[in-house]
Amino acid sequence: MATNTFTIELNGSQLILTLKSNAFNLFEQPANNLWTFDLEGRLVGMYVDQANYRRTLDNRFFKKTHVNISGEYFRSVKPVPFDIAFPLLQRGTNLLSRVRDRCPEPFQEIIAKITCMTPVALREQTRTFNEIYLPISILPPDQYMALVVQLTEGCNYNQCLFCNFYKDRPFRIKSVPELTDHLLAIKGFLGKAILLRRSVFLADANAIVTPQSRLVTALDAIHNHFPKLNDIYSFIDVFTGIKKSAADYSELAGRGLKRVYLGVESGNQELLRFLNKLQLTDNIIKLSENLKSGGIQLGIIFLAGIGGLRYAERHLRDSLELIKHLPLSEGDIVYVSEFHETNPEYRKKMESENIPLPDMFAIRQLSKQFKAELKAVVPKGVAVSIYDINQFFY
Ligand code: SF4
């Protein structure tokens, strides 16, 4: 469907309705308010009264702002209670209700869906989402618009000192019938909203750990259910990723596995030990070589600021040394994640070893330095980007 725009006057305001192939926008002038919905009528995001809001598929609302603290810009994301967010959504919905009869088809159809999204209907969405998914803890920034398929649940390692993403669930791999049910449920839940999704992301922490033949079956099943989403992405870990060969990765690449994301965190072995992430840099190199030989792109993640100033110099130095040994090429991404504490155990250990915790300004400076120095050593065509875990919504 081509983009279709319709403009209508309402009590001195101009409403611009835009129906795209994957979303619907309502723009209110001169108030400058904008609401974006998926094609099932669910709010995706809104800009109302000069504030930016996002809604997740499980029906939580967040307000996104930038804050300038002492000349440095920090992004802020704050949850907004439903009873505050819903009236802002309702302002858009009410405008649409009032003009619906004056709009041509197919605007009437999408407006009818939007106006059905009452608080009861939205809470029902939360219930359904929570039946399909365990909480989706994190995705890489370039995959925020992926369709998440929870082939596995949790993290098979789950011992890194700084990580709290999957402490709430035991690790398991879905059986083939479970995966089929999961895929059918996702399809039913998203309906036409699938059109907003650009790729598939295999969750949770390391779906590539799935035994090869089951993984191949899973990728085939995903393509059967979602034939328009060709590219598949996933996190991977060194501990288990090293057990698959270049030929295994080539087989997965042939089934659409495009890039995997590896939490390297640091090239410094001592810091990795401190963080209880007992991966060897030699294995990181070997795994990267196998992946690239198999035709899979790399997403490499470093954690800037972790370990504080005690580790900062060797963390950066050894990470730069490591990156020079990875077979990076065009299409690969290196992420610098500004460290945010999620696991209280990290703070406890830092304090017990008398290591001062850097503040947000110190972490920002470390991440800027990390990014600049990485940029200077990666090959042409390899992106170096910031990974802000607080910006993730699903
Ligand atoms: S950082 Fe990755 S490997 Fe470590 S516990 Fe978290 S999800 Fe698992």
Boltz pocket constraint, residues with backbone or C-beta under 6 A from the ligand:
constraints:
  - pocket:
      binder: B
      contacts: [[A, 155], [A, 156], [A, 157], [A, 158], [A, 159], [A, 160], [A, 163], [A, 164], [A, 165], [A, 166], [A, 205], [A, 237], [A, 263], [A, 277]]
      max_distance: 6.0
